[in-house]
Amino acid sequence: MNRGERGAREYEGVMGQKPEEALGDVLRASPQMFEAVIDGAFGGALARPELSRRNREIATVAMIAAMGGAGGRLAGHVRGALRQGVEASELLALCEHVSVYAGFPRALDALAVVNDVLEEHGIANPPQLHRVRLADHETVVAQKGDRGPAVILSHSLGVDWRMWEPIMERLSDGRRVFAYDFRGHGAAAGAPRPFTMDGLAADMLGVLDAFDVERAHVVGLSMGGGIAQTAAVRAPGRVASLALLATTDHAFEAFEVRARSGEEDGMEAQIVPTLTRWFTPAALATNPWGVRYAREHIRRFDSADWAAAWRAFKGLDVQGRITGRDFPTLVLAGELDASTTPQIMSGIAEHVPGSTYRELPGTPHMQTLERPDLVAAALDEFLPADR
């Protein structure tokens, strides 16, 4: 394979088009320039494996955005970045990054190009963000949808509201969907410690109060499911339905072990045991957005918040205190969940008379980050909507 053939192969692999088609104007105007691009660049430095195609496209988008004045080429590489698995949220964050180092005019121009390409690909706008003051700290609440029944989403320990972003667009069809950062996480990191499950449930109710929501359909995953159950026990009149995903109704001895490990070993040491509990080997091997997002959150997490959260989770006290006769309850397990196994989840369903148990095939603990399609479909079927 000569440089021209290698360059053409690399260009098509990155951009998804044959170079003769995508760069036809260049080829007609200057065969020499076309050769310089394909043989010289794509057949040379850009074909080397030291940087992945994904990382090269991120770097390329950033450089063209910082230079400015090349909107057409920027749009082409934004498309290439999407093709290489860069998520819309990462491209939007990249525009923010450009604003710091190249200034707001360049960043705003880049943002306009990125938005045009995302719209072209049918990618929905991100949720609206609200800063909300609770009893003793501030948090962020993401909202999708402005009509219909209210749904509140409570995330897993170690991440933030964006865990729910892959399913929020679908759930917002005929619903008002709210996802928030609970205490010690995301925008609520560093909130007063220690805290309890009752306190976390009170925070959830405080989020509902901030939006004048009297009753909501409550959805929680992992520790968020513990918070959801605690809120249901504490204030059943505020709960219209309950969806429990990859969670537990009792504490595990491992919770204290994980708290101490965060304090003594640091957060880098939490990455491998956590991600291998959360994801399938296939996801860890291919490293999609959900894995990248979770890894960075754990790496950047404050160890004191980590320990405080696990110790709060130790105080979970809901088993046998919820009945499906009070409100519809869905228990949603993942077939491949190594953390809260189907056996644990079916036990929850047994403890909630009248509940519905479902098991998602091929799904690990972090359901929304690896199989959002299945989760969104199950919740969309369970939750009422105004359509």
C-alpha positions as CSV (number, residue, x, y, z in Angstrom):
1,M,0.0,0.0,0.0
2,N,1.5,3.3,-1.1
3,R,1.1,6.7,0.7
4,G,-1.8,7.7,-1.5
5,E,-3.7,4.5,-0.9
6,R,-3.0,4.7,2.8
7,G,-4.1,8.3,2.9
8,A,-7.3,7.6,1.1
9,R,-8.1,4.7,3.4
10,E,-7.4,6.8,6.5
11,Y,-9.5,9.7,5.2
12,E,-12.5,7.5,4.6
13,G,-12.0,5.8,7.9
14,V,-12.1,9.1,9.7
15,M,-14.5,11.2,7.7
16,G,-16.8,8.4,6.3
17,Q,-16.4,9.5,2.7
18,K,-14.0,8.8,-0.2
19,P,-11.6,11.8,-0.5
20,E,-12.4,12.2,-4.2
21,E,-16.1,12.8,-3.2
22,A,-15.5,14.9,-0.1
23,L,-12.6,17.0,-1.6
24,G,-13.8,17.0,-5.2
25,D,-13.5,20.9,-5.3
26,V,-9.9,20.6,-4.1
27,L,-9.0,17.9,-6.6
28,R,-10.5,19.9,-9.5
29,A,-8.8,23.2,-8.4
30,S,-5.4,21.8,-7.5
31,P,-4.5,18.1,-7.9
32,Q,-1.2,19.0,-6.1
33,M,-3.1,20.3,-3.0
34,F,-5.3,17.2,-3.0
35,E,-2.1,15.1,-3.1
36,A,-0.6,17.1,-0.3
37,V,-3.7,16.5,1.9
38,I,-4.3,12.8,1.1
39,D,-0.8,11.5,0.5
40,G,1.1,13.9,2.7
41,A,-1.2,14.4,5.7
42,F,-3.6,11.5,5.8
43,G,-1.1,9.1,4.4
44,G,1.6,10.3,6.8
45,A,1.3,11.8,10.3
46,L,-2.5,11.3,10.5
47,A,-2.2,7.6,9.7
48,R,0.1,6.9,12.7
49,P,-1.5,4.9,15.6
50,E,0.1,6.8,18.4
51,L,-3.0,8.9,18.6
52,S,-6.4,7.3,18.1
53,R,-8.7,8.6,15.4
54,R,-11.0,9.9,18.1
55,N,-8.2,11.9,19.8
56,R,-7.0,13.3,16.5
57,E,-10.4,14.5,15.7
58,I,-10.8,16.2,19.1
59,A,-7.4,17.9,18.6
60,T,-8.3,18.9,15.0
61,V,-11.6,20.4,16.0
62,A,-9.9,22.3,18.8
63,M,-7.2,23.7,16.6
64,I,-9.4,24.8,13.7
65,A,-11.8,26.4,16.2
66,A,-9.0,28.2,17.9
67,M,-7.6,29.5,14.5
68,G,-11.0,30.6,13.3
69,G,-12.1,31.5,9.8
70,A,-12.5,27.9,8.5
71,G,-16.1,27.1,9.3
72,G,-16.6,24.6,6.5
73,R,-13.5,22.6,7.4
74,L,-14.5,22.8,11.1
75,A,-18.0,21.4,10.3
76,G,-16.4,18.5,8.4
77,H,-14.2,17.6,11.3
78,V,-17.1,17.9,13.7
79,R,-18.8,15.3,11.6
80,G,-15.7,13.3,11.7
81,A,-15.5,13.5,15.4
82,L,-19.1,12.3,15.8
83,R,-18.2,9.4,13.5
84,Q,-15.3,8.5,15.8
85,G,-17.5,8.3,18.8
86,V,-17.1,11.8,20.3
87,E,-20.3,12.7,22.0
88,A,-22.2,15.9,21.6
89,S,-21.6,16.9,25.2
90,E,-17.8,16.5,24.6
91,L,-17.9,18.7,21.6
92,L,-19.9,21.4,23.5
93,A,-17.3,21.1,26.4
94,L,-14.6,21.5,23.8
95,C,-16.1,24.8,22.7
96,E,-16.0,26.0,26.4
97,H,-12.3,24.8,26.5
98,V,-11.5,26.9,23.4
99,S,-13.0,30.0,25.1
100,V,-10.4,29.8,27.9
101,Y,-7.4,29.5,25.6
102,A,-8.5,31.2,22.4
103,G,-11.1,33.7,23.5
104,F,-14.9,33.9,23.3
105,P,-15.2,35.1,19.7
106,R,-13.5,32.0,18.4
107,A,-15.4,29.7,20.9
108,L,-18.8,31.2,20.0
109,D,-18.1,30.8,16.3
110,A,-17.1,27.2,16.9
111,L,-20.2,26.6,19.0
112,A,-22.4,27.9,16.2
113,V,-20.8,25.4,13.8
114,V,-21.1,22.5,16.3
115,N,-24.7,23.3,16.9
116,D,-25.4,23.3,13.2
117,V,-23.8,19.9,12.8
118,L,-25.6,18.4,15.8
119,E,-28.9,19.7,14.4
120,E,-28.0,18.2,11.0
121,H,-27.5,14.8,12.7
122,G,-30.8,15.1,14.6
123,I,-29.0,15.3,18.0
124,A,-31.2,17.0,20.6
125,N,-30.3,20.1,22.5
126,P,-28.9,19.5,26.1
127,P,-31.3,19.8,29.0
128,Q,-31.9,23.2,30.6
129,L,-29.9,23.7,33.8
130,H,-31.2,25.4,36.9
131,R,-29.2,26.3,40.0
132,V,-31.3,25.4,43.1
133,R,-30.7,26.4,46.7
134,L,-31.6,23.6,49.2
135,A,-31.5,23.7,53.0
136,D,-27.7,24.0,53.4
137,H,-26.2,23.8,49.9
138,E,-26.7,24.6,46.2
139,T,-27.1,22.0,43.4
140,V,-27.9,21.9,39.7
141,V,-31.1,20.4,38.3
142,A,-31.3,19.5,34.6
143,Q,-34.7,19.7,33.0
144,K,-36.1,18.2,29.8
145,G,-39.8,18.8,28.9
146,D,-42.2,21.4,30.1
147,R,-45.5,19.7,30.3
148,G,-47.0,16.5,31.7
149,P,-46.3,14.5,34.8
150,A,-43.2,15.3,36.8
151,V,-40.4,12.7,36.9
152,I,-37.4,13.0,39.1
153,L,-34.2,11.0,38.5
154,S,-31.7,10.2,41.2
155,H,-28.2,9.1,40.0
156,S,-25.7,6.5,41.3
157,L,-22.9,7.1,43.8
158,G,-19.8,8.5,42.1
159,V,-21.3,10.3,39.1
160,D,-23.8,13.1,38.6
161,W,-27.0,14.0,36.8
162,R,-25.5,13.4,33.4
163,M,-25.8,9.7,34.0
164,W,-29.4,10.2,33.0
165,E,-28.8,12.3,29.9
166,P,-28.9,9.3,27.4
167,I,-32.5,8.7,28.3
168,M,-33.9,12.1,29.2
169,E,-34.9,13.1,25.6
170,R,-37.1,10.1,25.2
171,L,-38.6,10.4,28.7
172,S,-39.4,14.0,28.2
173,D,-42.0,13.2,25.5
174,G,-45.1,14.3,27.4
175,R,-43.3,14.6,30.8
176,R,-41.4,17.1,32.8
177,V,-38.1,15.3,33.7
178,F,-35.8,16.6,36.4
179,A,-32.3,15.1,37.1
180,Y,-30.3,16.6,39.9
181,D,-26.9,16.3,41.6
182,F,-27.4,14.9,45.1
183,R,-25.3,15.9,48.0
184,G,-21.6,15.3,47.7
185,H,-21.8,14.9,43.9
186,G,-21.4,17.2,40.9
187,A,-22.5,20.7,41.6
188,A,-23.3,19.6,45.2
189,A,-19.8,18.4,45.9
190,G,-18.4,19.6,49.2
191,A,-21.9,20.0,50.7
192,P,-21.9,19.7,54.6
193,R,-20.8,16.3,55.8
194,P,-21.6,13.8,57.2
195,F,-25.0,13.2,55.7
196,T,-27.7,10.5,55.9
197,M,-30.2,8.8,53.7
198,D,-33.0,10.7,55.4
199,G,-31.1,13.9,54.6
200,L,-30.6,12.9,51.0
201,A,-34.3,12.1,50.7
202,A,-35.1,15.5,52.2
203,D,-32.9,17.1,49.5
204,M,-34.8,15.3,46.8
205,L,-38.1,16.6,48.2
206,G,-36.5,20.0,48.3
207,V,-35.8,19.8,44.6
208,L,-39.4,19.0,44.0
209,D,-40.4,22.0,46.1
210,A,-38.2,24.3,44.1
211,F,-40.3,23.5,41.0
212,D,-43.6,23.5,42.8
213,V,-44.1,19.8,42.3
214,E,-46.4,18.2,44.8
215,R,-46.1,14.6,43.5
216,A,-43.6,13.1,41.2
217,H,-42.7,9.8,39.6
218,V,-39.5,8.9,41.4
219,V,-36.7,7.0,39.6
220,G,-33.4,6.0,41.2
221,L,-30.4,3.9,40.2
222,S,-28.0,2.3,42.7
223,M,-27.6,4.7,45.6
224,G,-30.2,6.9,43.9
225,G,-32.6,4.0,44.2
226,G,-31.8,3.9,47.9
227,I,-32.7,7.6,48.1
228,A,-35.8,7.0,46.1
229,Q,-37.0,4.3,48.5
230,T,-36.1,6.4,51.5
231,A,-38.2,9.3,50.1
232,A,-41.1,6.9,49.5
233,V,-40.9,5.8,53.1
234,R,-40.5,9.3,54.4
235,A,-43.1,11.0,52.3
236,P,-45.3,8.5,50.4
237,G,-47.8,11.2,49.5
238,R,-45.2,12.9,47.4
239,V,-44.6,9.7,45.3
240,A,-46.8,9.0,42.3
241,S,-44.8,5.9,41.3
242,L,-41.4,4.4,42.1
243,A,-38.9,2.9,39.6
244,L,-35.9,1.1,41.2
245,L,-33.0,0.4,38.9
246,A,-29.9,-1.6,39.9
247,T,-30.3,-0.9,43.6
248,T,-30.7,-2.5,47.0
249,D,-33.1,-2.3,49.9
250,H,-30.4,-3.1,52.5
251,A,-26.8,-2.1,53.1
252,F,-23.8,-4.3,52.2
253,E,-20.7,-4.8,54.4
254,A,-18.6,-3.7,51.4
255,F,-19.9,-0.1,51.8
256,E,-17.6,0.6,54.7
257,V,-14.7,-1.1,52.9
258,R,-15.2,1.2,49.9
259,A,-15.4,4.3,52.2
260,R,-12.1,3.4,53.9
261,S,-10.4,2.6,50.6
262,G,-11.3,6.0,49.2
263,E,-9.8,7.7,52.3
264,E,-6.7,5.5,52.6
265,D,-5.9,4.5,49.0
266,G,-7.2,7.6,47.1
267,M,-9.6,7.8,44.2
268,E,-7.2,6.4,41.5
269,A,-7.4,3.1,43.3
270,Q,-11.2,3.1,43.0
271,I,-11.3,3.2,39.2
272,V,-10.7,-0.5,38.4
273,P,-12.9,-2.1,41.1
274,T,-15.7,0.4,40.4
275,L,-15.7,0.2,36.6
276,T,-15.5,-3.6,36.6
277,R,-18.6,-3.7,38.8
278,W,-20.4,-1.2,36.7
279,F,-19.7,-2.2,33.1
280,T,-19.4,-5.3,30.9
281,P,-15.9,-6.4,29.6
282,A,-17.0,-5.4,26.1
283,A,-17.8,-1.8,27.2
284,L,-14.5,-1.5,29.0
285,A,-12.7,-2.8,25.9
286,T,-14.4,-0.4,23.5
287,N,-14.4,2.6,25.9
288,P,-17.6,4.4,24.8
289,W,-18.8,7.7,26.3
290,G,-20.4,6.1,29.3
291,V,-17.2,4.4,30.4
292,R,-15.1,7.5,29.7
293,Y,-17.6,9.7,31.7
294,A,-17.7,7.4,34.7
295,R,-13.9,6.9,34.8
296,E,-13.3,10.7,34.8
297,H,-15.9,11.2,37.5
298,I,-14.3,8.7,39.8
299,R,-10.8,10.0,39.2
300,R,-11.8,13.5,40.0
301,F,-14.0,12.7,43.0
302,D,-13.2,14.1,46.4
303,S,-12.3,11.2,48.6
304,A,-14.1,12.8,51.6
305,D,-17.3,13.0,49.6
306,W,-16.8,9.4,48.4
307,A,-16.4,8.1,52.0
308,A,-19.4,10.2,53.3
309,A,-21.6,8.9,50.5
310,W,-20.8,5.2,51.2
311,R,-21.3,5.7,54.9
312,A,-24.7,7.4,54.3
313,F,-25.6,4.4,52.1
314,K,-24.8,2.2,55.1
315,G,-27.8,3.7,56.8
316,L,-30.3,2.5,54.3
317,D,-33.4,1.3,56.2
318,V,-36.3,0.6,53.9
319,Q,-36.7,-3.2,53.6
320,G,-40.3,-4.2,54.1
321,R,-41.5,-0.6,54.5
322,I,-42.8,0.0,51.0
323,T,-45.9,-1.6,49.4
324,G,-46.8,-1.5,45.8
325,R,-50.4,-0.9,46.8
326,D,-49.4,2.7,47.8
327,F,-48.2,3.5,44.2
328,P,-47.0,1.6,41.2
329,T,-43.5,0.2,41.6
330,L,-41.2,-1.1,38.9
331,V,-38.0,-3.1,39.9
332,L,-35.6,-3.0,36.9
333,A,-32.7,-5.4,37.0
334,G,-29.8,-5.9,34.6
335,E,-29.1,-9.5,33.5
336,L,-25.3,-8.9,33.8
337,D,-25.3,-6.7,36.9
338,A,-22.4,-7.9,39.0
339,S,-23.1,-5.5,41.8
340,T,-26.9,-5.6,42.5
341,T,-27.6,-8.9,40.9
342,P,-30.9,-10.1,39.5
343,Q,-31.2,-12.2,42.7
344,I,-30.9,-9.1,44.8
345,M,-33.3,-7.1,42.6
346,S,-35.9,-9.9,42.6
347,G,-35.6,-9.9,46.4
348,I,-36.6,-6.2,46.4
349,A,-39.6,-7.0,44.3
350,E,-40.6,-9.7,46.8
351,H,-40.4,-7.2,49.6
352,V,-42.7,-4.7,47.8
353,P,-46.0,-6.4,47.4
354,G,-47.7,-5.5,44.1
355,S,-44.5,-4.4,42.4
356,T,-43.5,-5.3,38.8
357,Y,-40.1,-7.0,38.2
358,R,-38.3,-6.8,34.9
359,E,-34.9,-7.9,33.8
360,L,-33.0,-6.2,31.0
361,P,-31.0,-8.6,28.8
362,G,-27.3,-8.0,28.4
363,T,-27.4,-5.1,30.8
364,P,-24.8,-4.4,33.6
365,H,-25.1,-2.2,36.7
366,M,-24.8,1.1,35.0
367,Q,-27.9,0.6,32.9
368,T,-28.3,4.1,31.5
369,L,-24.6,4.3,30.5
370,E,-24.4,1.0,28.6
371,R,-28.0,0.1,27.6
372,P,-29.9,3.4,27.6
373,D,-32.2,2.1,24.8
374,L,-33.5,-0.7,27.0
375,V,-33.9,1.5,30.0
376,A,-35.6,4.3,28.2
377,A,-38.1,1.8,26.6
378,A,-38.9,0.2,30.0
379,L,-39.4,3.5,31.7
380,D,-41.4,5.0,28.9
381,E,-43.7,2.1,29.1
382,F,-44.1,2.3,32.9
383,L,-44.4,6.1,33.4
384,P,-47.6,7.9,32.4
385,A,-47.3,10.8,29.9
386,D,-49.5,13.5,28.3
387,R,-49.5,12.7,24.6
